[in-house]
Amino acid sequence: MAENETSSSHLVLARKWRPERFSELVGQEHVTRTLSEALRRGRIAHAFLFTGIRGVGKTTAARILARCLNCEKGPTPEPCGECPACVEIRAGRALDVSEIDGATYRKIDDARAIIENLTYRPARDRFKIYIIDEAHQLTDQAFNALLKTLEEPPPHVKFILATTEPQKMPETILSRLQRYDFRRIPLAMIFARLKDLAAREGAEAEESALMMLARESGGSMRDAERMLETAVASASESRITEAEVAASLGVASRSVVYSVLEAILNKDASRGLAQVRELYSRGANLESLGRDILEALRNLAVAKLPDSSTLNLLSDLPDHEAAHLRRLAESASNRDLMRLFHLMADAHEQILRSPYPDLLLEMAVVRMAMLAPVMDADELMRLIRANGGGSPGAPPASSSSGSEGTGVRRMKVEGEVNAQAPARPAASPQPYAQAPSRAPTRVEAPVHPLAPASTAEGPDLPDLRAHIRSRRAALAGFMEQGAALSLAGDTLTVAARNDIYVRYLTDNRATIAQLASEFYGRPLKVELVTGVGASAAPTTAPALSQSRTAAAPESRSELPQIRVNGSKPEARRAPAPAPEDEAEVETGKFGAMMAEAAQKVANGSAKLPGPSKMRSATPEERQAVLQDPQMRPIFDILEARLVDVRINESADESKK
């Protein structure tokens, strides 16, 4: 029912069509249902607190509750609307219902005036009701004065407090009130309400225009009704169009937002930039435009989700908009939409703080339009396997003579990573303990010997690799290129073929153990060995001690040949090494020198220097060490670099 109008005044829609019953209050069924049931059972609290954002019906609900309490047929959840109490409360002139603005009457003197009037009985109605709007504006002194009154008011007094910021009220006040939280009104309900009000006012409106008003209201019914009032007043020929609404509100129409979004998805940066510039020249609010683009990207991501028969994720949008979004979403992947959303979210946060929002928004649109698509590691590995192990789109790489029939795939990797794994032998590998023992050239940390494969599925566990590939393609790709596998009992040994793979395999050790245990049906432990451990003899404490006391081999042909890349050692006899084996022979010579020095120390013929005073070498001394013909092969063989040179000062003094 509309409020009474006079010929000299005009009531805005929010006041003219204010709800008069709980059943007419839109979007707050959880509150109206509870209050109606309390009134029906007679369990009425003495003080209420209504909280929520602006324009969701807090004050309206307080007035309806006052009518329910003071109606001649009440207390009742359905006031008659005809008795003097109902009529006067609706008109705002009831003596026993006082509506107080907390922002105006906020001092302790105003609170004292309320307390003094509580002793008087109602003039006519059943209860004396105080409605305090914007209650958080009261001062701390006023709240303290009302503490006892709110806790134990007279039986004929009811308090109804309404606020948008309950966190600003003292906890001692909140604990004395029965609280009801009013929610934002859904978009569909606001749209239906605006459509009904436009019909009551005799105004013809496009659905897209009403949807824009509902969207811009932000869940506030009063804001939506206020904007509808403006649209009705400015409409030409009593027809409300989307273009006129967008111009009056200073926002971009939904078709323009989707056009910008389509330019971004089509990688048309110039078109998207031109549209943003045109909107800016028309005076559009760029903050609102950025928010609309962000919301449209979210809706695109939602449109990519699979449809559900019980839940329509785009139910708030009109059917034609939802269909348009689904068409746009077909040309973009979920990953790209997520990247675009994060870019726009960061840009919008900067737009809100920047004095140049137009420049930031333009560059954000250009950046999103020029963003290259990405591919995750799993998809990349699947494409590599589909192309025979080569790069995506390239023909399969031909295998070398040493890797024919082994199933080794080669992958081009930029940088310093050596991704070419050595060929795996077709037969079962021999136990590494058969290699002749020798003094290790370099021991960084104790490592475990690699156990021989003892499973029935063949060397290097191809079935386990296939299982890992089906679950973690990226991990399987790295393991195929850089790790050898063997299983002994309940221990799975993973031998990294190069130090580059050690860190990655260490980080994924738990995943490898989980997948291996799942494949074999029993718990397995993963043991990781480095390239040294995969190629040299075991370097446990007894073996290391024994190697230090062993004499050097008598002839060069009996020395074990150690490959620098960490492959399995092989004992050879050759009268003259080939050019590619020179590094191996030099490594053997250096090992023999170290073994001979260790033998001398053990026999006592050589003594280790005692503690002495050391100093750092000068640049000239460092250069001399680097140019020393006896030291240069050591750096070349071990691929080492000179970090520091320490010189014994006592030796220098003795020479002097």
PASE-690034 format. One record per residue (C-alpha): x negated, y, z. Coordinates in steps of 0.001 Angstrom, whole numbers, padded with zeros to 6 digits, always signed. Example, Ala and Ser with C-alpha at 12.3 -4.5 7.8 and 13.67 -1.06 7.14 Angstrom:
<vexvexs>
-012300-004500+007800 -013670-001060+007140 
</vexvexs>
This chain:
<vexvexs>
+000000+000000+000000 -001359+003427-000892 -001724+006136+001716 +000689+009050+001543 -000419+011796-000804 +000517+015424-000823 +000881+017537-003918 -002088+019701-002883 -004635+016925-002186 -006001+013930-004007 -007088+010767-002247 -010042+008909-003675 -009571+005257-004500 -011444+004049-001403 -008889+005790+000859 -005857+005432-001371 -006107+001652-001611 -007670+000873+001762 -006725-002666+002938 -004066-002814+005670 -004241-006508+006590 -007005-009013+007129 -005802-010916+004086 -006513-007868+001897 -010104-007470+003125 -012338-008718+000296 -015441-010841+000812 -015338-011109+004628 -013261-014250+005123 -015618-015566+007817 -014842-012494+009970 -011116-012201+009285 -010540-015910+009893 -012236-015778+013304 -010433-012632+014416 -007050-013932+013252 -007519-017175+015154 -008564-015300+018302 -005468-013095+018086 -003255-016111+017507 -004615-017882+020603 -004761-014781+022791 -008556-015063+023281 -009367-011406+022653 -012729-009990+023743 -012973-006587+025435 -015790-005263+023186 -016670-005981+019539 -019650-005154+017335 -019243-005046+013544 -022552-004956+011616 -023407-004885+007921 -024468-002624+005066 -022466+000415+004064 -019099-000002+002400 -018352-003654+003234 -015300-003033+005433 -016526-002540+008998 -014437+000525+009822 -011483-000830+007848 -011622-004076+009849 -011772-002067+013089 -008600-000167+012154 -006808-003383+011141 -007815-004957+014471 -006474-001905+016339 -003132-002264+014526 -003034-005980+015337 -003581-005238+019033 -001073-002362+019367 +001657-003527+016967 +005080-003829+018622 +005132-007482+017536 +001592-008144+018701 -000994-008939+019500 -000654-010627+016128 -002921-011354+013159 -000251-009931+010841 +000839-006406+011911 +004264-005316+010703 +003101-001999+009254 +006449-000380+010075 +006377+000332+013812 +005191+003760+015046 +001871+002321+016243 +001080+000797+012839 +002081+003922+010956 +000134+006313+013209 -003013+004157+013257 -002929+003933+009451 -002564+007722+009217 -005337+008280+011806 -003253+010234+014338 -002555+007657+017062 -003095+009017+020592 -004264+005722+022045 -006789+004921+019266 -009838+007203+019272 -012298+007015+016362 -015622+008572+017373 -018568+009404+015101 -021660+008168+016867 -023903+010523+014897 -021986+013562+016186 -020962+012579+019703 -024161+010857+020711 -025248+012511+023953 -024799+011398+027526 -022134+014054+028117 -020005+012493+025373 -020419+009088+026983 -019364+010505+030331 -016228+012000+028759 -015283+008547+027463 -015829+006993+030880 -013650+009636+032584 -010740+008980+030187 -010816+005242+030819 -008954+005636+034096 -005816+006871+032317 -003321+004367+030998 -002349+004352+027293 +000236+006984+026388 +002525+004510+024589 +000689+001535+023089 -000567-001666+024639 -004308-000822+024651 -006486+002271+024641 -008961+001522+021819 -012259+003317+021160 -013810+002849+017684 -017418+004141+017687 -018804+004340+014141 -022585+004438+013523 -023087+003355+017110 -026859+003025+016722 -027066+006844+016629 -026238+007112+020347 -029093+008136+022589 -030653+005775+025112 -029114+007805+027943 -025645+007438+026411 -026141+003680+026036 -027289+003395+029634 -024211+005297+030796 -021942+002861+028896 -023633-000318+030160 -021321-001002+033087 -018233+000121+031181 -018948-002201+028251 -019557-005094+030621 -016391-004696+032737 -013947-002219+031177 -010408-001768+032506 -007956-004393+031164 -006155-001831+029032 -009330-000692+027183 -010958-002191+024088 -014222-001075+022431 -015051-001623+018752 -018559-000537+017717 -019638-000428+014044 -023229+000004+012849 -025475-000565+009860 -028636-000972+011981 -027999-003194+015018 -031740-003616+015563 -031861-000029+016821 -029426-000740+019643 -030689-001860+023073 -030549-005569+023793 -028638-004855+026986 -025823-003382+024863 -025865-006177+022270 -025543-008823+024977 -022233-007274+026147 -020571-007243+022700 -018964-009945+020560 -020847-009595+017294 -019532-010078+013742 -021894-009742+010759 -020315-008452+007550 -021938-009757+004362 -022598-008189+001012 -019581-008650-001200 -020240-011013-004139 -020429-009551-007625 -017443-011537-008905 -015196-010292-006071 -016167-006671-006673 -015497-007093-010391 -012049-008567-009710 -011242-005767-007260 -012306-003061-009740 -010241-004670-012468 -007201-004649-010187 -007731-000997-009163 -008144+000085-012804 -004846-001576-013632 -003132+000140-010700 -004469+003513-011859 -003348+002844-015428 -006912+003121-016815 -008094+000832-019593 -011649-000399-018993 -014064-002681-020798 -015112-005708-018799 -018759-004930-019479 -018245-001460-017986 -016608-002864-014851 -019387-005469-014557 -021986-002704-014709 -020187-000815-011928 -020041-003970-009822 -023711-004678-010425 -024827-001152-009543 -022811-001162-006315 -025280-003549-004680 -022587-005476-002789 -020834-002386-001415 -017127-002155-002250 -016914+001517-001313 -019774+002398-003701 -018077+000445-006481 -014774+002229-005909 -016527+005600-005803 -018245+004936-009160 -014952+003719-010630 -013357+006982-009503 -016044+008899-011404 -015645+006706-014493 -011863+007176-014524 -012232+010944-014205 -014799+011194-017026 -013313+008604-019400 -012257+009833-022811 -008762+008825-023900 -008303+006939-020616 -010689+004177-021745 -013766+003340-019731 -016653+002124-021927 -020006+000646-021025 -021922+003395-022816 -020124+006146-020870 -020661+004349-017572 -024376+003879-018336 -024714+007562-019235 -022896+008744-016094 -024914+006471-013807 -028254+007103-015532 -028966+003408-016104 -029596+001217-019134 -026775-000851-020509 -027109-004615-020261 -027470-004928-024043 -030461-002571-023998 -032099-004505-021144 -031705-007759-023058 -033116-006073-026159 -036265-005069-024245 -036518-008593-022864 -036138-010097-026338 -038961-007884-027636 -041195-009128-024800 -040444-012784-025522 -041009-012245-029273 -044431-010625-028584 -043209-007378-030211 -044966-004837-027999 -044265-001833-030242 -040518-002471-030234 -040374-002870-026474 -042440+000288-025948 -040183+002276-028271 -037059+001206-026397 -038536+002163-023020 -039561+005564-024397 -036066+006126-025784 -034455+005289-022441 -036833+007640-020660 -036019+010479-023059 -032313+009958-022346 -032933+010414-018622 -032501+006788-017553 -033631+005860-014076 -036845+003881-014637 -036763+002319-011189 -033334+000921-012009 -034572-000224-015433 -037508-002068-013866 -035169-003761-011425 -032821-004745-014279 -035703-006304-016260 -036811-008157-013138 -033282-009446-012566 -032987-010478-016227 -036250-012458-015976 -034890-014193-012909 -031692-015045-014755 -033746-016415-017656 -035627-018719-015283 -032307-019835-013790 -030912-020459-017279 -033802-022880-017930 -032722-025087-015023 -030639-028158-015847 -026884-027676-015685 -024988-029080-012735 -021368-030161-012846 -020761-028863-009307 -022795-025645-009347 -022917-022907-011960 -026078-020952-011280 -024971-018070-013523 -021410-017861-012230 -021823-014167-011349 -022324-013257-015009 -019746-013055-017781 -019649-015974-020175 -021099-014025-023097 -024044-012806-020993 -024761-016317-019700 -024686-017677-023261 -027038-014920-024444 -029464-015673-021614 -029521-019368-022476 -030329-018549-026093 -033215-016303-025035 -034519-018890-022560 -034936-021496-025306 -037944-019637-026742 -039901-019408-023473 -041367-021957-021080 -040777-021961-017343 -044439-021220-016730 -044420-018145-018969 -041224-016868-017345 -042813-017213-013919 -045858-015265-015080 -043673-012527-016591 -041621-012307-013386 -044716-011891-011203 -046166-009271-013536 -042917-007288-013539 -042555-007620-009748 -046056-006182-009206 -045398-003410-011729 -042056-002504-010156 -043681-002230-006736 -046182+000241-008195 -043452+002131-010064 -041641+002851-006795 -044747+004577-005396 -046236+006203-008490 -045675+009786-009673 -045875+008438-013263 -043299+005646-013355 -042775+005974-017118 -046412+005192-017915 -046530+002211-015571 -043332+000730-016964 -044462+001208-020561 -047801-000486-019927 -046081-003285-018032 -043836-003985-021024 -046818-003885-023408 -048840-006212-021183 -046003-008712-020898 -045414-008641-024661 -049120-009303-025351 -049486-012014-022727 -050841-015197-024256 -049121-018498-023422 -050909-020849-021037 -051246-024623-020768 -051914-026527-017573 -054602-029188-017255 -052216-032143-017497 -050742-030953-020798 -054231-030198-022123 -055433-033722-021311 -052356-035236-022945 -053054-033258-026125 -056694-034310-026034 -055720-037979-025770 -053126-037569-028507 -055841-036212-030817 -058231-039060-030133 -060277-037353-027454 -061164-034235-029445 -059959-030700-029001 -056232-030048-029607 -055528-029872-033294 -058917-031346-034294 -059562-034788-035766 -060834-037502-033446 -064515-037208-032706 -066710-039942-034135 -068540-041949-031544 -072283-042463-031626 -074000-045769-032175 -074587-046198-028503 -070930-045835-027612 -069247-047885-030320 -066466-050066-029018 -066730-048739-025477 -063661-046473-025581 -065674-043431-024498 -064012-040138-025429 -066002-036965-025878 -064616-033556-024977 -066057-030209-025954 -066720-028152-022824 -068141-024663-022904 -070733-023625-020352 -073493-025615-018689 -071413-028734-018057 -072690-031884-019764 -069395-033605-020503 -070859-036423-022618 -070808-039484-020438 -073267-042303-021209 -071839-045383-022898 -070515-048027-020575 -071944-051511-021242 -069582-054187-022490 -070829-056809-020039 -070717-056735-016287 -073594-054625-014920 -076435-056329-013111 -076843-055676-009406 -078961-052610-008892 -081017-054390-006279 -082885-056161-009121 -084629-052929-010104 -088233-052737-008843 -088600-050674-005727 -090589-047489-005838 -091055-044317-003954 -088176-041957-004694 -089058-038786-006510 -086526-036690-004617 -084221-037512-001741 -081682-034831-000764 -079401-036859+001528 -078853-040515+002427 -076757-042175-000270 -075210-045588-000574 -076163-048155-003209 -073629-048754-005913 -072068-052179-005491 -071557-054300-008574 -068059-054669-009946 -066408-057769-008546 -062915-057524-009937 -061277-059632-012580 -060198-056710-014747 -063629-056052-016231 -066362-053476-015710 -065541-049896-014701 -061965-050880-013700 -060059-049818-016854 -056684-050833-015397 -057193-048565-012383 -058209-045722-014696 -055009-046220-016697 -052955-046038-013473 -054695-042830-012391 -054152-041407-015878 -050417-042054-015646 -050200-040193-012341 -052924-037520-012570 -054059-036980-016142 -056503-034182-015329 -058212-036192-012589 -058457-039245-014849 -060030-037143-017590 -062763-035862-015282 -063388-039354-013906 -063729-040821-017404 -066270-038198-018341 -068273-038084-015134 -067802-041101-012842 -068352-044852-012882 -066093-047105-010796 -066714-050394-009037 -064766-052344-006421 -066272-054562-003729 -063835-055880-001145 -061856-052943+000243 -064371-050312-000861 -064012-048441-004153 -067325-046893-005155 -067198-043777-007330 -070603-042943-008829 -070870-039425-010197 -072938-039447-013389 -073962-035841-012890 -074218-033478-009928 -071706-031198-011644 -068891-033678-010939 -069752-034307-007273 -067802-031393-005820 -064664-032084-007862 -064710-035779-006969 -065315-034963-003286 -062292-032642-003213 -060118-035357-004790 -061426-038308-002777 -058183-038641-000793 -056117-038618-004000 -058309-041301-005575 -057987-043454-002445 -054216-043046-002424 -053826-043980-006096 -056224-046933-005821 -054448-048264-002712 -051130-047890-004502 -052446-049810-007550 -054058-052708-005682 -051389-052967-002987 -053782-052690-000054 -055560-049837+001710 -058882-048993+000090 -061727-046757+001160 -063423-044529-001405 -067187-044174-001234 -068780-041447-003333 -072363-041735-004535 -074335-039130-006425 -076347-039551-009608 -079459-040361-007516 -077562-042985-005641 -076278-044489-008854 -079713-044839-010375 -082306-045253-007664 -082808-047977-005143 -081055-047729-001781 -082586-045060+000400 -081567-046231+003803 -083995-045690+006642 -085809-049071+006435 -086096-048949+002649 -087396-045394+002714 -090001-046264+005307 -091122-049262+003284 -091403-047238+000087 -093602-044673+001779 -096099-047345+002825 -096142-049196-000518 -099110-048735-002845 -098714-047207-006274 -098357-049575-009232 -101619-050563-010842 -100690-049879-014440 -098397-047448-016209 -096493-050236-017939 -095306-051610-014575 -093805-048324-013388 -089984-048170-013262 -088598-045743-015793 -086146-043213-014260 -083827-041274-016503 -083452-037623-015576 -079683-037599-016223 -079079-040139-013458 -078314-043280-015519 -079201-046835-014427 -082951-047486-014111 -084602-049912-016486 -088022-051570-016153 -089893-051457-019446 -093293-052347-020776 -094481-050241-023693 -097983-049505-024898 -097138-045916-025773 -094044-044001-024744 -091782-042491-027371 -091404-038691-027359 -088008-038868-025675 -089509-041018-022850 -092336-038634-021996 -090349-037069-019161 -089735-040524-017716 -093425-041439-017795 -094362-038110-016234 -091823-038720-013495 -093435-042088-012859 -096874-040487-012631 -095597-037964-010131 -093998-040744-008094 -097289-042652-008078 -099092-039563-006835 -096586-039157-004016 -096838-042840-003107 -100653-042659-003031 -100493-039626-000756 -098078-041403+001553 -100431-044449+001687 -103352-042264+002696 -101354-040675+005467 -100254-044087+006722 -103832-045462+006718 -105146-042427+008556 -107539-041419+005785 -105639-038200+005344 -104342-036036+008141 -101362-033782+008017 -102106-030186+008826 -101092-029074+012281 -099057-026011+013151 -100550-022912+011648 -099650-019331+010976 -098019-018960+007570 -097423-015903+005428 -095499-015181+002256 -097471-015153-000965 -098082-011983-002927 -096667-011648-006469 -100115-012369-007889 -100382-015569-005854 -096885-016694-006913 -097812-016126-010568 -100978-018144-010108 -098984-021066-008757 -096598-020907-011707 -099493-020890-014186 -101378-023714-012486 -101617-026576-015081 -101231-029139-012304 -098045-027570-010912 -096331-026765-014221 -095441-030418-015052 -093803-030798-011641 -091380-027940-012367 -090695-029284-015860 -090070-032876-014745 -087859-032012-011765 -086206-029055-013514 -086993-026996-010441 -087648-023327-009865 -090045-021625-007479 -088184-020203-004483 -090958-019268-002071 -094695-019784-001536 -096119-019951+001989 -099891-019655+002526 -101832-020836+005572 -103641-017833+006953 -106012-020005+009004 -107217-021647+005779 -107892-018234+004281 -109922-017217+007307 -111997-020436+007202 -112825-019799+003535 -114049-016350+004449 
</vexvexs>
